[in-house]
Amino acid sequence: MPVYVEFVRQPSAQDRSDLAKVYADAPDWLLAPHANADALIGAGIASGQLIAGRFNDRLLGAALLEQGPDCWRLSHLCVRQITRQRGVGRRLLDEAQRLANETGQPLQLAEHLEK
């Protein structure tokens, strides 16, 4: 089954649990400027910028995708450690690029991305 990428706007309890697992082992620098993973997830949901990769009804990776006036910016990309190296991060990146291209805007990547 493919990994489906979606904006997370009204997460279920299971989605919130999955997102917590995605960022559970993220290094502190990846969470900045947020105090912790919960703050990052909450801010992403509230702003409508949180995207996630879903496989078999579970969220395996997530990132923030900011839609600016001159470019789109992908940041805070993280994939759950147990599912890394299986294309989830690449799928999130490819979909972010596709969405930015649809609006005629370039996609910029944050300085640091976690696999």
BELLINBEL-V510877 format. One record per residue. PHI is phi in whole degrees, 0 to 359 (none if undefined). Layout:
phi->PHI
phi->PHI
This chain:
phi->none
phi->281
phi->271
phi->264
phi->256
phi->214
phi->281
phi->265
phi->246
phi->226
phi->289
phi->283
phi->300
phi->294
phi->300
phi->297
phi->296
phi->297
phi->296
phi->299
phi->291
phi->301
phi->266
phi->300
phi->252
phi->291
phi->293
phi->303
phi->297
phi->288
phi->279
phi->303
phi->271
phi->281
phi->292
phi->198
phi->297
phi->299
phi->293
phi->298
phi->298
phi->299
phi->294
phi->296
phi->292
phi->299
phi->273
phi->76
phi->259
phi->278
phi->247
phi->213
phi->260
phi->247
phi->220
phi->52
phi->66
phi->237
phi->275
phi->249
phi->204
phi->205
phi->198
phi->258
phi->237
phi->268
phi->259
phi->270
phi->289
phi->250
phi->195
phi->258
phi->230
phi->258
phi->215
phi->57
phi->287
phi->212
phi->241
phi->306
phi->306
phi->293
phi->247
phi->291
phi->69
phi->235
phi->93
phi->293
phi->298
phi->298
phi->295
phi->297
phi->297
phi->298
phi->290
phi->299
phi->296
phi->297
phi->296
phi->296
phi->299
phi->300
phi->264
phi->78
phi->255
phi->283
phi->254
phi->253
phi->261
phi->298
phi->300
phi->240
phi->232
phi->262
phi->289
